[in-house]
Amino acid sequence: MDIHDYVELIALAFWVISVVSVGILSHVHFKNKRLEQFRITADDLMKSYVGLYNKESLANDQKINRIVNAVVDGLEAKGFKVEDQDVKDIFAKVAKIINENSSK
């Protein structure tokens, strides 16, 4: 093997590394974009359902449970996969919003 063969091997190695890197980075980018869409959709649904259920005369616990169920159903209807940790996060955020609204 002469120097030209080594140069071609190094160029091939760089090409393979760049193709693999582009694949990994695009996967990470689209995953982050999907998570951002999930967050925005969940926030919008929470705000709309809090406004809707605040008009009803229910206890705060009942409001929170109904809002969380409605948000989870809405997210699943939009094609998002909602996991247990997501439900806990939504529950905490809804409880915070309800408590802030009731203290005003």
Biopython code that builds the backbone (N, CA, C, O; Angstrom):
import numpy as np
from Bio.PDB.StructureBuilder import StructureBuilder

atoms = [
    (1, "MET", "N", (0.844, -1.184, 0.000)),
    (1, "MET", "CA", (0.000, 0.000, 0.000)),
    (1, "MET", "C", (0.884, 1.240, 0.000)),
    (1, "MET", "O", (1.873, 1.329, 0.727)),
    (2, "ASP", "N", (0.498, 2.177, -0.827)),
    (2, "ASP", "CA", (1.262, 3.420, -0.841)),
    (2, "ASP", "C", (0.444, 4.519, -0.160)),
    (2, "ASP", "O", (-0.638, 4.259, 0.366)),
    (3, "ILE", "N", (0.953, 5.713, -0.175)),
    (3, "ILE", "CA", (0.353, 6.845, 0.537)),
    (3, "ILE", "C", (-1.044, 7.176, 0.007)),
    (3, "ILE", "O", (-1.898, 7.610, 0.780)),
    (4, "HIS", "N", (-1.294, 6.982, -1.279)),
    (4, "HIS", "CA", (-2.607, 7.286, -1.867)),
    (4, "HIS", "C", (-3.694, 6.360, -1.315)),
    (4, "HIS", "O", (-4.834, 6.776, -1.108)),
    (5, "ASP", "N", (-3.329, 5.121, -1.085)),
    (5, "ASP", "CA", (-4.290, 4.184, -0.518)),
    (5, "ASP", "C", (-4.668, 4.579, 0.919)),
    (5, "ASP", "O", (-5.831, 4.488, 1.312)),
    (6, "TYR", "N", (-3.676, 5.014, 1.683)),
    (6, "TYR", "CA", (-3.945, 5.459, 3.041)),
    (6, "TYR", "C", (-4.821, 6.710, 3.052)),
    (6, "TYR", "O", (-5.706, 6.840, 3.897)),
    (7, "VAL", "N", (-4.581, 7.614, 2.135)),
    (7, "VAL", "CA", (-5.397, 8.824, 2.032)),
    (7, "VAL", "C", (-6.840, 8.454, 1.697)),
    (7, "VAL", "O", (-7.774, 9.020, 2.265)),
    (8, "GLU", "N", (-7.025, 7.515, 0.784)),
    (8, "GLU", "CA", (-8.372, 7.086, 0.430)),
    (8, "GLU", "C", (-9.061, 6.376, 1.602)),
    (8, "GLU", "O", (-10.260, 6.564, 1.806)),
    (9, "LEU", "N", (-8.337, 5.575, 2.365)),
    (9, "LEU", "CA", (-8.907, 4.920, 3.533)),
    (9, "LEU", "C", (-9.324, 5.934, 4.603)),
    (9, "LEU", "O", (-10.381, 5.801, 5.220)),
    (10, "ILE", "N", (-8.487, 6.937, 4.811)),
    (10, "ILE", "CA", (-8.813, 7.982, 5.787)),
    (10, "ILE", "C", (-10.036, 8.770, 5.318)),
    (10, "ILE", "O", (-10.911, 9.094, 6.120)),
    (11, "ALA", "N", (-10.097, 9.078, 4.022)),
    (11, "ALA", "CA", (-11.261, 9.794, 3.481)),
    (11, "ALA", "C", (-12.522, 8.952, 3.626)),
    (11, "ALA", "O", (-13.581, 9.481, 3.961)),
    (12, "LEU", "N", (-12.422, 7.657, 3.382)),
    (12, "LEU", "CA", (-13.566, 6.762, 3.549)),
    (12, "LEU", "C", (-13.998, 6.708, 5.014)),
    (12, "LEU", "O", (-15.192, 6.715, 5.314)),
    (13, "ALA", "N", (-13.039, 6.654, 5.909)),
    (13, "ALA", "CA", (-13.359, 6.622, 7.342)),
    (13, "ALA", "C", (-14.071, 7.905, 7.757)),
    (13, "ALA", "O", (-15.058, 7.851, 8.492)),
    (14, "PHE", "N", (-13.583, 9.065, 7.295)),
    (14, "PHE", "CA", (-14.254, 10.339, 7.602)),
    (14, "PHE", "C", (-15.666, 10.370, 7.033)),
    (14, "PHE", "O", (-16.579, 10.891, 7.672)),
    (15, "TRP", "N", (-15.851, 9.819, 5.843)),
    (15, "TRP", "CA", (-17.172, 9.796, 5.226)),
    (15, "TRP", "C", (-18.132, 8.944, 6.050)),
    (15, "TRP", "O", (-19.269, 9.350, 6.292)),
    (16, "VAL", "N", (-17.680, 7.761, 6.483)),
    (16, "VAL", "CA", (-18.508, 6.875, 7.300)),
    (16, "VAL", "C", (-18.849, 7.546, 8.627)),
    (16, "VAL", "O", (-19.995, 7.485, 9.074)),
    (17, "ILE", "N", (-17.886, 8.173, 9.247)),
    (17, "ILE", "CA", (-18.113, 8.868, 10.517)),
    (17, "ILE", "C", (-19.126, 9.996, 10.334)),
    (17, "ILE", "O", (-20.002, 10.185, 11.177)),
    (18, "SER", "N", (-19.010, 10.738, 9.246)),
    (18, "SER", "CA", (-19.942, 11.846, 9.027)),
    (18, "SER", "C", (-21.364, 11.341, 8.755)),
    (18, "SER", "O", (-22.327, 11.948, 9.224)),
    (19, "VAL", "N", (-21.510, 10.255, 8.017)),
    (19, "VAL", "CA", (-22.841, 9.706, 7.746)),
    (19, "VAL", "C", (-23.477, 9.209, 9.043)),
    (19, "VAL", "O", (-24.656, 9.460, 9.291)),
    (20, "VAL", "N", (-22.714, 8.516, 9.858)),
    (20, "VAL", "CA", (-23.232, 8.034, 11.141)),
    (20, "VAL", "C", (-23.587, 9.216, 12.050)),
    (20, "VAL", "O", (-24.623, 9.190, 12.716)),
    (21, "SER", "N", (-22.752, 10.234, 12.085)),
    (21, "SER", "CA", (-23.006, 11.413, 12.915)),
    (21, "SER", "C", (-24.277, 12.134, 12.481)),
    (21, "SER", "O", (-25.068, 12.558, 13.324)),
    (22, "VAL", "N", (-24.476, 12.273, 11.186)),
    (22, "VAL", "CA", (-25.689, 12.920, 10.689)),
    (22, "VAL", "C", (-26.923, 12.114, 11.090)),
    (22, "VAL", "O", (-27.940, 12.696, 11.466)),
    (23, "GLY", "N", (-26.850, 10.813, 11.017)),
    (23, "GLY", "CA", (-27.971, 9.969, 11.428)),
    (23, "GLY", "C", (-28.295, 10.125, 12.906)),
    (23, "GLY", "O", (-29.462, 10.238, 13.281)),
    (24, "ILE", "N", (-27.281, 10.131, 13.732)),
    (24, "ILE", "CA", (-27.485, 10.269, 15.178)),
    (24, "ILE", "C", (-28.031, 11.655, 15.517)),
    (24, "ILE", "O", (-28.983, 11.774, 16.288)),
    (25, "LEU", "N", (-27.438, 12.692, 14.952)),
    (25, "LEU", "CA", (-27.881, 14.053, 15.248)),
    (25, "LEU", "C", (-29.298, 14.324, 14.750)),
    (25, "LEU", "O", (-30.059, 15.033, 15.409)),
    (26, "SER", "N", (-29.657, 13.772, 13.603)),
    (26, "SER", "CA", (-31.022, 13.980, 13.116)),
    (26, "SER", "C", (-32.023, 13.268, 14.015)),
    (26, "SER", "O", (-33.116, 13.782, 14.252)),
    (27, "HIS", "N", (-31.663, 12.090, 14.519)),
    (27, "HIS", "CA", (-32.547, 11.372, 15.448)),
    (27, "HIS", "C", (-32.745, 12.195, 16.722)),
    (27, "HIS", "O", (-33.870, 12.331, 17.203)),
    (28, "VAL", "N", (-31.670, 12.736, 17.263)),
    (28, "VAL", "CA", (-31.754, 13.549, 18.480)),
    (28, "VAL", "C", (-32.576, 14.812, 18.217)),
    (28, "VAL", "O", (-33.401, 15.200, 19.045)),
    (29, "HIS", "N", (-32.356, 15.445, 17.078)),
    (29, "HIS", "CA", (-33.086, 16.671, 16.744)),
    (29, "HIS", "C", (-34.583, 16.415, 16.646)),
    (29, "HIS", "O", (-35.374, 17.170, 17.212)),
    (30, "PHE", "N", (-34.983, 15.371, 15.943)),
    (30, "PHE", "CA", (-36.402, 15.087, 15.780)),
    (30, "PHE", "C", (-37.039, 14.620, 17.086)),
    (30, "PHE", "O", (-38.219, 14.879, 17.326)),
    (31, "LYS", "N", (-36.270, 13.936, 17.928)),
    (31, "LYS", "CA", (-36.789, 13.528, 19.229)),
    (31, "LYS", "C", (-37.045, 14.765, 20.085)),
    (31, "LYS", "O", (-38.088, 14.862, 20.732)),
    (32, "ASN", "N", (-36.102, 15.715, 20.097)),
    (32, "ASN", "CA", (-36.277, 16.944, 20.864)),
    (32, "ASN", "C", (-37.440, 17.766, 20.320)),
    (32, "ASN", "O", (-38.188, 18.371, 21.089)),
    (33, "LYS", "N", (-37.593, 17.789, 19.006)),
    (33, "LYS", "CA", (-38.703, 18.522, 18.404)),
    (33, "LYS", "C", (-40.031, 17.901, 18.815)),
    (33, "LYS", "O", (-40.985, 18.623, 19.103)),
    (34, "ARG", "N", (-40.105, 16.594, 18.847)),
    (34, "ARG", "CA", (-41.328, 15.893, 19.259)),
    (34, "ARG", "C", (-41.638, 16.183, 20.726)),
    (34, "ARG", "O", (-42.799, 16.378, 21.085)),
    (35, "LEU", "N", (-40.605, 16.213, 21.581)),
    (35, "LEU", "CA", (-40.810, 16.529, 22.989)),
    (35, "LEU", "C", (-41.304, 17.961, 23.168)),
    (35, "LEU", "O", (-42.152, 18.225, 24.020)),
    (36, "GLU", "N", (-40.783, 18.869, 22.381)),
    (36, "GLU", "CA", (-41.224, 20.261, 22.446)),
    (36, "GLU", "C", (-42.682, 20.374, 22.006)),
    (36, "GLU", "O", (-43.449, 21.120, 22.615)),
    (37, "GLN", "N", (-43.071, 19.659, 20.977)),
    (37, "GLN", "CA", (-44.470, 19.654, 20.545)),
    (37, "GLN", "C", (-45.366, 19.069, 21.635)),
    (37, "GLN", "O", (-46.475, 19.556, 21.853)),
    (38, "PHE", "N", (-44.895, 18.036, 22.314)),
    (38, "PHE", "CA", (-45.637, 17.430, 23.415)),
    (38, "PHE", "C", (-45.861, 18.453, 24.515)),
    (38, "PHE", "O", (-46.972, 18.582, 25.028)),
    (39, "ARG", "N", (-44.809, 19.184, 24.882)),
    (39, "ARG", "CA", (-44.895, 20.168, 25.959)),
    (39, "ARG", "C", (-45.861, 21.290, 25.608)),
    (39, "ARG", "O", (-46.692, 21.675, 26.430)),
    (40, "ILE", "N", (-45.757, 21.814, 24.402)),
    (40, "ILE", "CA", (-46.624, 22.911, 23.968)),
    (40, "ILE", "C", (-48.080, 22.461, 23.929)),
    (40, "ILE", "O", (-48.967, 23.180, 24.388)),
    (41, "THR", "N", (-48.325, 21.284, 23.386)),
    (41, "THR", "CA", (-49.691, 20.762, 23.311)),
    (41, "THR", "C", (-50.263, 20.530, 24.705)),
    (41, "THR", "O", (-51.420, 20.859, 24.963)),
    (42, "ALA", "N", (-49.464, 19.969, 25.598)),
    (42, "ALA", "CA", (-49.927, 19.722, 26.968)),
    (42, "ALA", "C", (-50.255, 21.039, 27.671)),
    (42, "ALA", "O", (-51.277, 21.133, 28.350)),
    (43, "ASP", "N", (-49.408, 22.053, 27.520)),
    (43, "ASP", "CA", (-49.671, 23.358, 28.138)),
    (43, "ASP", "C", (-50.956, 23.978, 27.608)),
    (43, "ASP", "O", (-51.765, 24.495, 28.378)),
    (44, "ASP", "N", (-51.142, 23.926, 26.299)),
    (44, "ASP", "CA", (-52.358, 24.485, 25.707)),
    (44, "ASP", "C", (-53.605, 23.762, 26.213)),
    (44, "ASP", "O", (-54.602, 24.397, 26.555)),
    (45, "LEU", "N", (-53.542, 22.432, 26.257)),
    (45, "LEU", "CA", (-54.686, 21.662, 26.747)),
    (45, "LEU", "C", (-54.967, 21.953, 28.219)),
    (45, "LEU", "O", (-56.123, 22.083, 28.621)),
    (46, "MET", "N", (-53.902, 22.054, 29.025)),
    (46, "MET", "CA", (-54.096, 22.342, 30.449)),
    (46, "MET", "C", (-54.781, 23.681, 30.645)),
    (46, "MET", "O", (-55.731, 23.790, 31.420)),
    (47, "LYS", "N", (-54.304, 24.698, 29.947)),
    (47, "LYS", "CA", (-54.891, 26.030, 30.104)),
    (47, "LYS", "C", (-56.356, 26.047, 29.693)),
    (47, "LYS", "O", (-57.186, 26.652, 30.371)),
    (48, "SER", "N", (-56.673, 25.394, 28.598)),
    (48, "SER", "CA", (-58.062, 25.405, 28.140)),
    (48, "SER", "C", (-58.966, 24.612, 29.085)),
    (48, "SER", "O", (-60.088, 25.036, 29.363)),
    (49, "TYR", "N", (-58.497, 23.474, 29.579)),
    (49, "TYR", "CA", (-59.334, 22.681, 30.484)),
    (49, "TYR", "C", (-59.442, 23.314, 31.871)),
    (49, "TYR", "O", (-60.478, 23.175, 32.521)),
    (50, "VAL", "N", (-58.410, 23.999, 32.337)),
    (50, "VAL", "CA", (-58.506, 24.698, 33.618)),
    (50, "VAL", "C", (-59.570, 25.783, 33.517)),
    (50, "VAL", "O", (-60.384, 25.942, 34.426)),
    (51, "GLY", "N", (-59.566, 26.526, 32.422)),
    (51, "GLY", "CA", (-60.593, 27.544, 32.217)),
    (51, "GLY", "C", (-61.985, 26.950, 32.160)),
    (51, "GLY", "O", (-62.935, 27.527, 32.689)),
    (52, "LEU", "N", (-62.107, 25.811, 31.527)),
    (52, "LEU", "CA", (-63.406, 25.150, 31.398)),
    (52, "LEU", "C", (-63.906, 24.630, 32.745)),
    (52, "LEU", "O", (-65.059, 24.859, 33.108)),
    (53, "TYR", "N", (-63.051, 23.936, 33.482)),
    (53, "TYR", "CA", (-63.486, 23.317, 34.731)),
    (53, "TYR", "C", (-63.539, 24.304, 35.893)),
    (53, "TYR", "O", (-64.158, 23.989, 36.909)),
    (54, "ASN", "N", (-62.926, 25.474, 35.799)),
    (54, "ASN", "CA", (-63.042, 26.475, 36.847)),
    (54, "ASN", "C", (-64.456, 27.030, 36.924)),
    (54, "ASN", "O", (-64.869, 27.534, 37.969)),
    (55, "LYS", "N", (-65.195, 26.943, 35.836)),
    (55, "LYS", "CA", (-66.576, 27.430, 35.812)),
    (55, "LYS", "C", (-67.515, 26.490, 36.558)),
    (55, "LYS", "O", (-68.606, 26.898, 36.956)),
    (56, "GLU", "N", (-67.113, 25.248, 36.751)),
    (56, "GLU", "CA", (-67.947, 24.278, 37.435)),
    (56, "GLU", "C", (-67.690, 24.334, 38.940)),
    (56, "GLU", "O", (-66.589, 24.664, 39.382)),
    (57, "SER", "N", (-68.703, 24.012, 39.703)),
    (57, "SER", "CA", (-68.562, 24.043, 41.162)),
    (57, "SER", "C", (-68.177, 22.644, 41.652)),
    (57, "SER", "O", (-69.018, 21.880, 42.126)),
    (58, "LEU", "N", (-66.924, 22.342, 41.529)),
    (58, "LEU", "CA", (-66.381, 21.063, 41.985)),
    (58, "LEU", "C", (-65.284, 21.327, 43.004)),
    (58, "LEU", "O", (-64.736, 22.427, 43.068)),
    (59, "ALA", "N", (-64.971, 20.322, 43.792)),
    (59, "ALA", "CA", (-63.827, 20.422, 44.688)),
    (59, "ALA", "C", (-62.555, 20.439, 43.848)),
    (59, "ALA", "O", (-62.530, 19.927, 42.729)),
    (60, "ASN", "N", (-61.501, 21.032, 44.402)),
    (60, "ASN", "CA", (-60.243, 21.140, 43.651)),
    (60, "ASN", "C", (-59.706, 19.783, 43.225)),
    (60, "ASN", "O", (-59.166, 19.653, 42.126)),
    (61, "ASP", "N", (-59.845, 18.766, 44.075)),
    (61, "ASP", "CA", (-59.351, 17.423, 43.720)),
    (61, "ASP", "C", (-60.106, 16.861, 42.520)),
    (61, "ASP", "O", (-59.507, 16.244, 41.639)),
    (62, "GLN", "N", (-61.413, 17.073, 42.486)),
    (62, "GLN", "CA", (-62.201, 16.599, 41.351)),
    (62, "GLN", "C", (-61.824, 17.344, 40.073)),
    (62, "GLN", "O", (-61.727, 16.749, 39.000)),
    (63, "LYS", "N", (-61.614, 18.653, 40.203)),
    (63, "LYS", "CA", (-61.203, 19.445, 39.041)),
    (63, "LYS", "C", (-59.876, 18.940, 38.501)),
    (63, "LYS", "O", (-59.710, 18.740, 37.297)),
    (64, "ILE", "N", (-58.939, 18.738, 39.410)),
    (64, "ILE", "CA", (-57.591, 18.313, 39.006)),
    (64, "ILE", "C", (-57.662, 16.967, 38.294)),
    (64, "ILE", "O", (-57.063, 16.795, 37.232)),
    (65, "ASN", "N", (-58.386, 16.020, 38.866)),
    (65, "ASN", "CA", (-58.492, 14.688, 38.244)),
    (65, "ASN", "C", (-59.142, 14.756, 36.870)),
    (65, "ASN", "O", (-58.679, 14.110, 35.930)),
    (66, "ARG", "N", (-60.214, 15.538, 36.748)),
    (66, "ARG", "CA", (-60.881, 15.650, 35.450)),
    (66, "ARG", "C", (-59.991, 16.333, 34.425)),
    (66, "ARG", "O", (-59.954, 15.926, 33.264)),
    (67, "ILE", "N", (-59.277, 17.365, 34.845)),
    (67, "ILE", "CA", (-58.394, 18.076, 33.913)),
    (67, "ILE", "C", (-57.265, 17.170, 33.451)),
    (67, "ILE", "O", (-56.949, 17.123, 32.263)),
    (68, "VAL", "N", (-56.653, 16.445, 34.395)),
    (68, "VAL", "CA", (-55.547, 15.536, 34.033)),
    (68, "VAL", "C", (-56.041, 14.468, 33.067)),
    (68, "VAL", "O", (-55.376, 14.174, 32.074)),
    (69, "ASN", "N", (-57.191, 13.893, 33.348)),
    (69, "ASN", "CA", (-57.741, 12.865, 32.435)),
    (69, "ASN", "C", (-58.028, 13.452, 31.061)),
    (69, "ASN", "O", (-57.756, 12.812, 30.044)),
    (70, "ALA", "N", (-58.574, 14.662, 31.021)),
    (70, "ALA", "CA", (-58.882, 15.294, 29.738)),
    (70, "ALA", "C", (-57.609, 15.623, 28.964)),
    (70, "ALA", "O", (-57.563, 15.449, 27.746)),
    (71, "VAL", "N", (-56.567, 16.101, 29.665)),
    (71, "VAL", "CA", (-55.299, 16.427, 28.998)),
    (71, "VAL", "C", (-54.652, 15.160, 28.451)),
    (71, "VAL", "O", (-54.169, 15.149, 27.319)),
    (72, "VAL", "N", (-54.640, 14.100, 29.242)),
    (72, "VAL", "CA", (-54.047, 12.831, 28.794)),
    (72, "VAL", "C", (-54.807, 12.295, 27.588)),
    (72, "VAL", "O", (-54.196, 11.849, 26.617)),
    (73, "ASP", "N", (-56.127, 12.334, 27.642)),
    (73, "ASP", "CA", (-56.924, 11.876, 26.499)),
    (73, "ASP", "C", (-56.655, 12.728, 25.264)),
    (73, "ASP", "O", (-56.554, 12.206, 24.154)),
    (74, "GLY", "N", (-56.539, 14.046, 25.460)),
    (74, "GLY", "CA", (-56.256, 14.938, 24.341)),
    (74, "GLY", "C", (-54.892, 14.674, 23.722)),
    (74, "GLY", "O", (-54.748, 14.683, 22.500)),
    (75, "LEU", "N", (-53.893, 14.439, 24.564)),
    (75, "LEU", "CA", (-52.549, 14.141, 24.057)),
    (75, "LEU", "C", (-52.537, 12.825, 23.292)),
    (75, "LEU", "O", (-51.926, 12.723, 22.228)),
    (76, "GLU", "N", (-53.210, 11.822, 23.835)),
    (76, "GLU", "CA", (-53.252, 10.527, 23.148)),
    (76, "GLU", "C", (-54.022, 10.630, 21.832)),
    (76, "GLU", "O", (-53.688, 9.956, 20.857)),
    (77, "ALA", "N", (-55.051, 11.474, 21.811)),
    (77, "ALA", "CA", (-55.803, 11.666, 20.571)),
    (77, "ALA", "C", (-54.956, 12.352, 19.504)),
    (77, "ALA", "O", (-55.181, 12.160, 18.309)),
    (78, "LYS", "N", (-53.987, 13.148, 19.933)),
    (78, "LYS", "CA", (-53.097, 13.823, 18.982)),
    (78, "LYS", "C", (-51.902, 12.959, 18.601)),
    (78, "LYS", "O", (-51.031, 13.402, 17.853)),
    (79, "GLY", "N", (-51.853, 11.729, 19.109)),
    (79, "GLY", "CA", (-50.818, 10.784, 18.695)),
    (79, "GLY", "C", (-49.609, 10.721, 19.601)),
    (79, "GLY", "O", (-48.618, 10.080, 19.248)),
    (80, "PHE", "N", (-49.653, 11.363, 20.758)),
    (80, "PHE", "CA", (-48.528, 11.309, 21.686)),
    (80, "PHE", "C", (-48.673, 10.108, 22.604)),
    (80, "PHE", "O", (-49.782, 9.716, 22.965)),
    (81, "LYS", "N", (-47.543, 9.532, 22.974)),
    (81, "LYS", "CA", (-47.537, 8.433, 23.939)),
    (81, "LYS", "C", (-47.319, 9.051, 25.319)),
    (81, "LYS", "O", (-46.293, 9.685, 25.566)),
    (82, "VAL", "N", (-48.282, 8.867, 26.211)),
    (82, "VAL", "CA", (-48.216, 9.455, 27.544)),
    (82, "VAL", "C", (-47.823, 8.367, 28.536)),
    (82, "VAL", "O", (-48.513, 7.357, 28.672)),
    (83, "GLU", "N", (-46.715, 8.584, 29.221)),
    (83, "GLU", "CA", (-46.205, 7.617, 30.186)),
    (83, "GLU", "C", (-46.595, 8.046, 31.599)),
    (83, "GLU", "O", (-47.125, 9.138, 31.802)),
    (84, "ASP", "N", (-46.328, 7.178, 32.571)),
    (84, "ASP", "CA", (-46.697, 7.462, 33.958)),
    (84, "ASP", "C", (-46.030, 8.735, 34.479)),
    (84, "ASP", "O", (-46.665, 9.524, 35.179)),
    (85, "GLN", "N", (-44.768, 8.938, 34.146)),
    (85, "GLN", "CA", (-44.072, 10.133, 34.603)),
    (85, "GLN", "C", (-44.694, 11.386, 33.991)),
    (85, "GLN", "O", (-44.767, 12.428, 34.642)),
    (86, "ASP", "N", (-45.141, 11.284, 32.746)),
    (86, "ASP", "CA", (-45.815, 12.416, 32.110)),
    (86, "ASP", "C", (-47.106, 12.753, 32.840)),
    (86, "ASP", "O", (-47.418, 13.926, 33.042)),
    (87, "VAL", "N", (-47.852, 11.737, 33.233)),
    (87, "VAL", "CA", (-49.103, 11.961, 33.963)),
    (87, "VAL", "C", (-48.817, 12.635, 35.303)),
    (87, "VAL", "O", (-49.541, 13.545, 35.707)),
    (88, "LYS", "N", (-47.765, 12.193, 35.992)),
    (88, "LYS", "CA", (-47.395, 12.817, 37.267)),
    (88, "LYS", "C", (-47.016, 14.278, 37.067)),
    (88, "LYS", "O", (-47.401, 15.136, 37.861)),
    (89, "ASP", "N", (-46.260, 14.563, 36.007)),
    (89, "ASP", "CA", (-45.877, 15.945, 35.723)),
    (89, "ASP", "C", (-47.088, 16.810, 35.393)),
    (89, "ASP", "O", (-47.187, 17.951, 35.845)),
    (90, "ILE", "N", (-48.001, 16.263, 34.607)),
    (90, "ILE", "CA", (-49.226, 16.989, 34.260)),
    (90, "ILE", "C", (-50.054, 17.225, 35.515)),
    (90, "ILE", "O", (-50.600, 18.313, 35.701)),
    (91, "PHE", "N", (-50.153, 16.231, 36.365)),
    (91, "PHE", "CA", (-50.907, 16.365, 37.612)),
    (91, "PHE", "C", (-50.325, 17.482, 38.475)),
    (91, "PHE", "O", (-51.066, 18.304, 39.014)),
    (92, "ALA", "N", (-49.002, 17.513, 38.606)),
    (92, "ALA", "CA", (-48.351, 18.552, 39.421)),
    (92, "ALA", "C", (-48.578, 19.941, 38.833)),
    (92, "ALA", "O", (-48.845, 20.891, 39.568)),
    (93, "LYS", "N", (-48.474, 20.061, 37.526)),
    (93, "LYS", "CA", (-48.665, 21.357, 36.878)),
    (93, "LYS", "C", (-50.111, 21.832, 37.002)),
    (93, "LYS", "O", (-50.353, 23.009, 37.270)),
    (94, "VAL", "N", (-51.067, 20.938, 36.812)),
    (94, "VAL", "CA", (-52.482, 21.302, 36.938)),
    (94, "VAL", "C", (-52.791, 21.697, 38.376)),
    (94, "VAL", "O", (-53.496, 22.680, 38.607)),
    (95, "ALA", "N", (-52.275, 20.947, 39.343)),
    (95, "ALA", "CA", (-52.502, 21.289, 40.748)),
    (95, "ALA", "C", (-51.938, 22.672, 41.063)),
    (95, "ALA", "O", (-52.556, 23.446, 41.794)),
    (96, "LYS", "N", (-50.788, 22.974, 40.522)),
    (96, "LYS", "CA", (-50.178, 24.295, 40.735)),
    (96, "LYS", "C", (-51.050, 25.395, 40.138)),
    (96, "LYS", "O", (-51.276, 26.425, 40.773)),
    (97, "ILE", "N", (-51.540, 25.178, 38.920)),
    (97, "ILE", "CA", (-52.387, 26.178, 38.265)),
    (97, "ILE", "C", (-53.688, 26.375, 39.034)),
    (97, "ILE", "O", (-54.116, 27.511, 39.237)),
    (98, "ILE", "N", (-54.322, 25.286, 39.467)),
    (98, "ILE", "CA", (-55.579, 25.367, 40.210)),
    (98, "ILE", "C", (-55.358, 26.100, 41.531)),
    (98, "ILE", "O", (-56.164, 26.951, 41.908)),
    (99, "ASN", "N", (-54.281, 25.779, 42.230)),
    (99, "ASN", "CA", (-54.009, 26.433, 43.516)),
    (99, "ASN", "C", (-53.712, 27.920, 43.333)),
    (99, "ASN", "O", (-54.113, 28.733, 44.165)),
    (100, "GLU", "N", (-53.021, 28.281, 42.265)),
    (100, "GLU", "CA", (-52.756, 29.688, 42.004)),
    (100, "GLU", "C", (-54.053, 30.432, 41.690)),
    (100, "GLU", "O", (-54.255, 31.553, 42.158)),
    (101, "ASN", "N", (-54.928, 29.815, 40.904)),
    (101, "ASN", "CA", (-56.200, 30.443, 40.556)),
    (101, "ASN", "C", (-57.126, 30.564, 41.757)),
    (101, "ASN", "O", (-57.858, 31.548, 41.866)),
    (102, "SER", "N", (-57.114, 29.584, 42.664)),
    (102, "SER", "CA", (-58.010, 29.639, 43.805)),
    (102, "SER", "C", (-57.518, 30.618, 44.860)),
    (102, "SER", "O", (-58.315, 31.127, 45.647)),
    (103, "SER", "N", (-56.215, 30.888, 44.890)),
    (103, "SER", "CA", (-55.678, 31.831, 45.873)),
    (103, "SER", "C", (-55.848, 33.287, 45.441)),
    (103, "SER", "O", (-55.663, 34.196, 46.249)),
    (104, "LYS", "N", (-56.201, 33.516, 44.163)),
    (104, "LYS", "CA", (-56.373, 34.894, 43.679)),
    (104, "LYS", "C", (-57.711, 35.444, 44.038)),
    (104, "LYS", "O", (-58.016, 36.590, 43.707)),
]
sb = StructureBuilder()
sb.init_structure("model")
sb.init_model(0)
sb.init_chain("A")
sb.init_seg("    ")
for serial, (resi, resn, name, xyz) in enumerate(atoms, 1):
    if name == "N":
        sb.init_residue(resn, " ", resi, " ")
    sb.init_atom(name, np.array(xyz, "f"), 0.0, 1.0, " ", f" {name:<3s}", serial, name[0])
structure = sb.get_structure()
